């Protein structure tokens, strides 16, 4: 479809949206447009083969009948055969009421096809309007969900919610981008315009479709990105961008922001970065951030994307609320994800790594390809001062109050030297080497490149269940 033709048609039609999504003049549709409400085809996205489908909001509000559902199933199965990503552009009210159970059966077949393809090919969902009922679960089963500014995702709309529960809400407050990016975690990326959402989806499709080899990785000085005071909080995002070739695409930036998950490139190679963010909750792991990171790790493992793990974590966030929210069950997901992982994965401890969170953040014990530490990093069961307060409680109690701070400092220094120092970790083999911040990029790239040639680095075969 030419640009002049696009100017004369409804921009919400699937033909118009697919034409804007694919590289110019590369779209080839699988079947002619009809009243099924779905158009699907294949083409190029930044030069990479991709299959995509789009629902048609101009026909019965995008509601899906059995024929339209069959087109989506065919698109997913075609992408599996081609071994390329599949992108769904969603704007649909769900199953067609007038078709009854036939439409429900069709929607169920979409779900089954999506699950069969999970972990075999990247599946991305771009939501540009309302996606209700079955059209909400369609995106939710995929690997990455991107929402435009007019998108809404909910199982039941505000009218039904109001009539059943009496709760007052709007479509936006019920299932808009802010809700799903910050509170529910349903959406990975939100955008300010439909054009930006299209471009971000194209970028993600390229990252997963064209992963490339690791090329030259110039060193960069990274030490200045951390504060001089080791107790001061900081935003880890500039460090993530500096380790990568560029900014990358952060997934779930507003949900569980105490951990950062980003897809980007290192030496031209697609990698996934998991990083504790001390700016939020001191960088502690909690139930939500562990679940977020686990899903990201498993997605990267499914598609052969190597992992870089930047660690600055004081432990798990304590509290009654955390235990009630299932920090044990949800934290176990992160342990499982890393232990199951077969892609190369390199960890760098920048400041500290304490307690159970040390294990969970891709430790040697969970099978990390390599674990490095910056010179002043600390690895221990807990912070040295807190440990001394427990181990030497009686000694400190017997010391006069005016001398207690100096004695505590002496005991803390001794504890760091004998238990919590990075040298001891290297001696035990839990740290492979101490590296300088300026050499970090090159060391990571070298470790990943070496492991990528190993048979163990082959893509793991497992689905990417929405944890």
C-alpha positions as CSV (number, residue, x, y, z in Angstrom):
1,X,0.0,0.0,0.0
2,X,1.5,3.3,-1.1
3,X,1.8,6.3,1.2
4,X,-0.6,8.3,-1.0
5,X,-3.2,5.5,-0.6
6,X,-2.6,5.3,3.2
7,X,-3.6,9.0,3.4
8,X,-7.0,8.2,2.0
9,X,-7.9,5.2,4.3
10,X,-8.9,4.9,7.9
11,X,-5.5,4.7,9.7
12,X,-7.0,2.1,12.1
13,X,-7.6,-0.5,9.4
14,X,-5.3,-3.5,9.6
15,X,-3.9,-2.9,6.1
16,X,-2.9,0.6,7.1
17,X,-1.3,-0.4,10.4
18,X,0.6,-3.4,8.8
19,X,1.8,-1.2,6.0
20,X,3.2,1.3,8.5
21,X,4.7,-1.4,10.6
22,X,6.7,-3.2,7.9
23,X,9.5,-1.8,5.8
24,X,8.1,0.0,2.8
25,X,6.7,-2.2,0.0
26,X,7.6,-5.5,1.7
27,X,4.2,-6.6,3.1
28,X,2.7,-9.7,1.5
29,X,-0.7,-10.6,2.9
30,X,-1.7,-14.2,3.4
31,X,-5.3,-13.7,2.2
32,X,-7.5,-11.0,0.8
33,X,-9.3,-8.7,3.2
34,X,-12.8,-9.8,4.1
35,X,-15.3,-9.5,7.0
36,X,-13.3,-11.8,9.3
37,X,-11.8,-8.8,11.0
38,X,-8.2,-9.9,10.8
39,X,-5.5,-9.3,8.2
40,X,-2.1,-11.2,8.4
41,X,1.0,-11.3,6.3
42,X,4.8,-11.3,6.3
43,X,7.4,-8.9,5.3
44,X,10.6,-7.2,6.5
45,X,11.2,-5.2,9.6
46,X,14.6,-3.4,9.5
47,X,15.6,-6.0,7.0
48,X,14.5,-9.0,9.1
49,X,11.7,-11.4,8.1
50,X,8.7,-11.0,10.4
51,X,5.1,-12.3,10.4
52,X,2.4,-10.0,11.7
53,X,-1.4,-9.8,12.0
54,X,-3.8,-7.0,12.9
55,X,-7.4,-7.0,14.1
56,X,-9.8,-4.6,12.4
57,X,-11.6,-2.2,14.8
58,X,-13.6,-0.8,11.9
59,X,-15.5,-4.2,11.6
60,X,-17.7,-4.9,14.7
61,X,-15.2,-3.1,16.9
62,X,-12.5,-5.6,16.0
63,X,-14.4,-8.5,17.6
64,X,-13.0,-11.9,16.5
65,X,-15.0,-14.6,14.9
66,X,-13.9,-18.1,14.1
67,X,-12.6,-17.2,10.7
68,X,-10.6,-14.2,12.0
69,X,-9.2,-16.4,14.8
70,X,-8.1,-19.0,12.3
71,X,-6.1,-16.3,10.5
72,X,-4.3,-15.4,13.6
73,X,-3.5,-19.1,14.3
74,X,-2.2,-19.5,10.7
75,X,0.0,-16.4,11.2
76,X,1.5,-17.8,14.4
77,X,2.1,-21.3,12.8
78,X,3.6,-19.6,9.8
79,X,6.1,-17.7,11.9
80,X,7.1,-21.0,13.6
81,X,7.7,-22.6,10.3
82,X,9.8,-19.6,9.1
83,X,11.6,-19.4,12.5
84,X,10.9,-15.6,12.7
85,X,9.2,-13.3,15.2
86,X,5.4,-12.8,15.1
87,X,3.8,-9.5,16.0
88,X,0.1,-9.1,16.8
89,X,-1.4,-5.6,16.5
90,X,-4.4,-5.7,18.8
91,X,-7.5,-3.5,18.8
92,X,-10.4,-5.8,19.5
93,X,-13.5,-6.2,21.7
94,X,-12.8,-9.9,22.1
95,X,-15.0,-12.8,20.8
96,X,-18.0,-12.0,18.5
97,X,-21.2,-12.3,20.5
98,X,-23.3,-13.3,17.5
99,X,-21.2,-16.4,16.8
100,X,-21.5,-17.7,20.4
101,X,-19.4,-20.7,21.3
102,X,-17.9,-20.9,17.8
103,X,-16.0,-17.6,18.4
104,X,-15.0,-18.8,21.9
105,X,-13.6,-21.9,20.4
106,X,-11.6,-19.8,17.9
107,X,-10.2,-17.6,20.6
108,X,-9.1,-20.7,22.6
109,X,-7.3,-21.9,19.5
110,X,-5.3,-18.7,19.4
111,X,-4.3,-19.3,23.0
112,X,-3.2,-22.8,22.2
113,X,-1.2,-21.8,19.2
114,X,0.5,-19.0,21.2
115,X,1.5,-21.5,23.9
116,X,2.8,-24.0,21.4
117,X,5.0,-21.3,19.9
118,X,6.2,-20.0,23.3
119,X,9.9,-20.2,23.6
120,X,10.3,-21.2,20.0
121,X,9.9,-17.8,18.3
122,X,9.6,-14.3,19.8
123,X,6.0,-13.2,20.1
124,X,5.3,-9.5,20.5
125,X,2.0,-7.7,21.0
126,X,1.3,-4.1,20.1
127,X,-1.9,-2.9,21.6
128,X,-3.2,0.3,19.9
129,X,-6.8,0.4,21.2
130,X,-9.2,-1.5,23.4
131,X,-8.2,-5.1,23.9
132,X,-10.9,-6.8,25.9
133,X,-11.8,-10.4,26.9
134,X,-10.0,-12.8,24.7
135,X,-8.1,-10.0,23.1
136,X,-6.6,-9.2,26.5
137,X,-5.3,-12.7,27.1
138,X,-4.0,-12.9,23.6
139,X,-1.3,-10.3,24.3
140,X,-0.8,-11.5,27.9
141,X,0.4,-14.9,26.7
142,X,3.1,-13.4,24.5
143,X,6.7,-12.4,25.4
144,X,6.5,-8.6,25.2
145,X,3.5,-6.3,25.3
146,X,3.8,-2.7,24.0
147,X,0.9,-0.2,24.5
148,X,0.1,2.9,22.6
149,X,-1.4,6.0,24.3
150,X,-5.0,5.0,23.4
151,X,-4.6,1.3,24.4
152,X,-6.7,-0.3,27.1
153,X,-6.5,-3.9,28.2
154,X,-9.1,-5.5,30.5
155,X,-11.0,-8.7,30.8
156,X,-14.3,-6.9,31.4
157,X,-15.1,-3.3,30.6
158,X,-16.1,-0.5,33.0
159,X,-19.9,-1.0,32.4
160,X,-19.8,-4.6,33.5
161,X,-17.5,-3.9,36.4
162,X,-19.9,-1.2,37.5
163,X,-23.0,-3.4,37.2
164,X,-21.5,-6.4,39.0
165,X,-19.3,-4.8,41.7
166,X,-20.6,-1.3,41.9
167,X,-17.1,0.1,41.4
168,X,-16.8,3.3,39.5
169,X,-14.1,3.4,36.8
170,X,-13.3,4.4,33.3
171,X,-11.7,2.4,30.6
172,X,-8.4,4.2,31.2
173,X,-8.4,3.8,35.0
174,X,-9.4,0.2,34.6
175,X,-6.8,-0.9,32.0
176,X,-4.9,2.0,30.5
177,X,-1.2,2.2,30.0
178,X,-0.4,3.8,33.3
179,X,-2.2,1.1,35.2
180,X,-0.6,-1.8,33.4
181,X,2.9,-0.3,33.3
182,X,3.0,0.7,37.0
183,X,0.6,-1.5,39.0
184,X,-0.2,-4.8,37.2
185,X,3.0,-5.4,35.2
186,X,1.0,-6.6,32.2
187,X,2.7,-4.2,29.8
188,X,6.4,-4.1,29.2
189,X,6.6,-0.8,27.2
190,X,4.3,2.2,27.0
191,X,4.6,4.9,24.3
192,X,3.4,8.5,23.9
193,X,2.2,8.0,20.3
194,X,1.1,5.2,17.9
195,X,4.1,6.0,15.7
196,X,6.5,5.7,18.7
197,X,4.8,2.4,19.7
198,X,5.3,1.1,16.1
199,X,9.0,2.0,16.1
200,X,9.6,0.6,19.5
201,X,8.0,-2.7,18.4
202,X,10.2,-2.7,15.3
203,X,13.3,-2.2,17.5
204,X,12.4,-5.1,19.8
205,X,11.6,-7.3,16.8
206,X,15.1,-6.5,15.3
207,X,16.9,-7.2,18.6
208,X,15.4,-10.6,18.8
209,X,15.5,-11.5,15.1
210,X,19.0,-10.3,14.3
211,X,21.2,-11.0,17.3
212,X,24.6,-10.8,15.5
213,X,28.0,-11.7,16.7
214,X,30.1,-9.9,19.3
215,X,32.4,-7.4,17.7
216,X,34.9,-4.9,19.0
217,X,34.0,-3.5,22.5
218,X,35.9,-0.3,23.4
219,X,36.6,0.2,27.1
220,X,34.8,2.9,29.0
221,X,35.4,4.3,32.4
222,X,32.4,3.4,34.5
223,X,33.6,4.2,38.0
224,X,32.3,7.8,37.9
225,X,28.7,6.5,37.4
226,X,28.7,5.3,41.1
227,X,28.8,7.7,44.0
228,X,32.0,8.0,46.1
229,X,30.0,7.2,49.3
230,X,29.3,3.5,49.2
231,X,26.1,4.0,51.2
232,X,24.6,6.5,48.9
233,X,21.8,5.5,46.6
234,X,22.0,6.0,42.8
235,X,20.2,5.3,39.6
236,X,21.7,2.2,37.9
237,X,20.2,3.1,34.4
238,X,23.2,5.2,33.3
239,X,25.5,2.4,34.2
240,X,23.4,-0.1,32.2
241,X,23.5,2.2,29.2
242,X,27.3,2.7,29.5
243,X,27.9,-1.1,29.7
244,X,25.7,-1.5,26.5
245,X,26.6,0.0,23.2
246,X,23.7,2.4,23.7
247,X,20.5,3.0,25.7
248,X,18.7,-0.3,24.7
249,X,15.0,-0.9,25.5
250,X,14.1,-1.2,29.1
251,X,11.2,-3.5,29.9
252,X,8.8,-2.8,32.8
253,X,10.6,0.5,33.7
254,X,7.8,1.6,36.2
255,X,6.9,-1.8,37.6
256,X,9.2,-3.2,40.3
257,X,11.7,-0.4,39.6
258,X,14.2,-1.7,42.2
259,X,15.4,-4.0,39.4
260,X,16.1,-3.0,35.8
261,X,15.6,-5.4,32.9
262,X,16.9,-4.1,29.5
263,X,17.4,-5.6,26.0
264,X,20.3,-4.0,24.1
265,X,23.5,-4.6,22.3
266,X,27.1,-5.2,23.5
267,X,29.7,-5.2,20.7
268,X,26.7,-5.4,18.3
269,X,25.4,-8.6,19.9
270,X,21.9,-8.6,21.5
271,X,22.1,-9.2,25.3
272,X,19.8,-8.9,28.2
273,X,20.8,-6.9,31.3
274,X,19.5,-7.5,34.8
275,X,20.6,-4.9,37.3
276,X,19.7,-4.0,40.9
277,X,18.7,-0.3,41.2
278,X,19.7,1.2,44.6
279,X,17.6,4.3,43.9
280,X,14.5,2.2,44.7
281,X,14.2,0.3,47.9
282,X,18.0,0.4,48.2
283,X,18.2,-2.1,45.4
284,X,16.7,-4.9,47.6
285,X,15.1,-7.8,45.9
286,X,11.5,-8.3,46.8
287,X,8.6,-10.5,45.7
288,X,7.7,-8.4,42.6
289,X,11.2,-7.6,41.4
290,X,12.2,-11.3,41.7
291,X,9.2,-12.3,39.6
292,X,9.9,-9.6,37.0
293,X,13.6,-10.6,36.7
294,X,12.7,-14.3,36.5
295,X,10.4,-13.8,33.5
296,X,13.0,-11.7,31.8
297,X,15.8,-14.3,32.4
298,X,13.6,-17.1,31.0
299,X,12.6,-15.1,28.0
300,X,16.3,-14.4,27.2
301,X,17.2,-18.1,27.7
302,X,14.4,-19.2,25.4
303,X,15.8,-17.1,22.5
304,X,19.5,-17.6,23.1
305,X,20.1,-14.0,24.4
306,X,23.2,-13.9,26.6
307,X,22.8,-12.2,30.0
308,X,24.7,-9.5,31.8
309,X,23.9,-9.2,35.5
310,X,25.0,-6.0,37.4
311,X,24.8,-6.6,41.2
312,X,24.5,-4.1,44.0
313,X,22.1,-5.7,46.4
314,X,21.9,-5.6,50.2
315,X,19.5,-8.6,50.4
316,X,15.9,-9.4,50.3
317,X,13.4,-6.7,51.6
318,X,12.2,-7.8,55.0
319,X,8.7,-7.4,56.4
320,X,5.4,-8.9,57.0
321,X,4.0,-7.6,53.8
322,X,6.7,-9.3,51.8
323,X,6.1,-12.6,53.4
324,X,2.4,-12.3,52.8
325,X,3.0,-11.3,49.2
326,X,4.9,-14.6,48.7
327,X,8.5,-13.5,48.6
328,X,9.6,-17.1,49.2
329,X,7.5,-18.5,46.4
330,X,8.1,-15.7,44.0
331,X,11.8,-15.3,44.9
332,X,12.2,-19.0,44.2
333,X,11.2,-18.2,40.6
334,X,14.4,-16.2,40.1
335,X,16.5,-19.0,41.6
336,X,14.9,-21.4,39.2
337,X,15.3,-19.2,36.2
338,X,19.0,-18.7,36.6
339,X,19.7,-22.3,37.6
340,X,17.8,-23.5,34.5
341,X,19.5,-21.1,32.2
342,X,21.8,-22.4,29.4
343,X,22.7,-19.1,27.7
344,X,26.1,-17.5,28.6
345,X,25.5,-15.2,31.7
346,X,28.1,-13.0,33.3
347,X,27.8,-11.3,36.6
348,X,29.6,-8.2,37.8
349,X,29.4,-7.2,41.5
350,X,29.9,-3.4,41.6
351,X,29.5,-2.6,45.3
352,X,27.9,-5.3,47.4
353,X,26.1,-8.7,47.3
354,X,24.7,-9.9,50.5
355,X,22.7,-12.9,51.8
356,X,20.2,-14.9,49.8
357,X,20.2,-12.1,47.2
358,X,23.9,-12.9,46.4
359,X,22.8,-16.4,45.4
360,X,19.8,-15.3,43.4
361,X,21.6,-12.7,41.3
362,X,23.3,-15.3,39.0
363,X,26.0,-16.6,41.4
364,X,28.6,-19.2,40.6
365,X,26.6,-21.7,42.6
366,X,23.7,-21.3,40.2
367,X,25.9,-21.9,37.2
368,X,27.0,-18.4,36.1
369,X,29.5,-18.5,33.1
370,X,31.7,-16.0,35.0
371,X,31.4,-13.8,38.1
372,X,33.6,-10.7,38.4
373,X,33.8,-8.0,41.1
374,X,35.0,-4.4,41.2
375,X,37.9,-3.8,43.6
376,X,35.9,-2.5,46.6
377,X,33.0,-4.9,46.3
378,X,31.7,-6.8,49.3
379,X,30.3,-10.3,49.3
380,X,28.9,-11.7,52.6
381,X,25.9,-13.0,54.4
382,X,25.1,-9.5,55.5
383,X,26.8,-6.1,55.8
384,X,29.9,-6.2,58.0
385,X,28.6,-3.7,60.6
386,X,25.3,-5.6,61.0
387,X,27.2,-8.9,61.2
388,X,29.5,-7.6,63.9
389,X,26.6,-6.3,65.9
390,X,25.3,-9.9,66.1
391,X,28.5,-11.9,66.4
392,X,30.1,-9.5,69.0
393,X,26.9,-8.4,70.8
394,X,28.3,-9.3,74.3
395,X,31.7,-7.7,73.6
396,X,30.1,-4.5,72.5
397,X,27.7,-4.4,75.4
398,X,30.7,-4.6,77.8
399,X,32.5,-1.7,76.2
400,X,31.9,1.7,77.7
401,X,29.5,3.8,75.5
402,X,32.1,6.4,74.6
403,X,34.4,3.7,73.2
404,X,31.8,1.6,71.5
405,X,31.9,3.3,68.1
406,X,35.7,2.9,67.8
407,X,35.5,-0.8,68.9
408,X,32.7,-1.4,66.4
409,X,34.8,0.1,63.6
410,X,37.8,-2.0,64.5
411,X,35.7,-5.2,64.6
412,X,34.0,-4.3,61.4
413,X,37.3,-3.8,59.6
414,X,38.5,-7.1,60.8
415,X,35.3,-8.8,59.8
416,X,35.5,-7.3,56.3
417,X,39.1,-8.5,56.0
418,X,38.4,-12.1,57.1
419,X,34.9,-12.7,55.9
420,X,33.4,-10.1,53.6
421,X,36.3,-9.1,51.4
422,X,36.4,-9.7,47.7
423,X,39.8,-11.3,48.1
424,X,38.3,-14.1,50.2
425,X,35.6,-14.6,47.5
426,X,38.3,-15.0,44.8
427,X,40.2,-17.5,47.1
428,X,37.1,-19.6,47.5
429,X,36.4,-19.5,43.7
430,X,33.0,-17.8,43.9
431,X,34.5,-14.8,42.2
432,X,36.6,-15.5,39.0
433,X,38.5,-12.2,39.1
434,X,38.6,-8.7,40.4
435,X,38.4,-6.3,37.4
436,X,38.6,-2.5,37.1
437,X,35.5,-0.5,36.1
438,X,37.2,0.7,33.0
439,X,37.9,-2.8,31.7
440,X,34.4,-4.2,32.5
441,X,32.9,-4.0,29.0
442,X,35.7,-5.8,27.4
443,X,35.9,-8.5,30.1
444,X,32.2,-9.2,29.9
445,X,32.3,-9.3,26.1
446,X,35.3,-11.7,26.1
447,X,33.6,-14.1,28.6
448,X,30.3,-14.1,26.6
449,X,32.1,-14.6,23.2
450,X,34.0,-17.6,24.6
451,X,30.9,-19.2,26.0
452,X,28.8,-18.6,22.9
453,X,31.1,-21.0,21.1
454,X,30.5,-23.7,23.7
455,X,27.9,-26.4,23.1
456,X,26.3,-25.4,26.4
457,X,25.3,-22.1,24.9
458,X,22.7,-23.6,22.6
459,X,19.2,-22.3,23.0
460,X,17.3,-23.9,25.8
461,X,14.0,-25.5,24.8
462,X,11.3,-24.3,27.2
463,X,8.2,-22.1,27.0
464,X,8.0,-18.6,28.4
465,X,5.1,-18.9,30.8
466,X,3.8,-15.5,32.1
467,X,5.1,-15.9,35.6
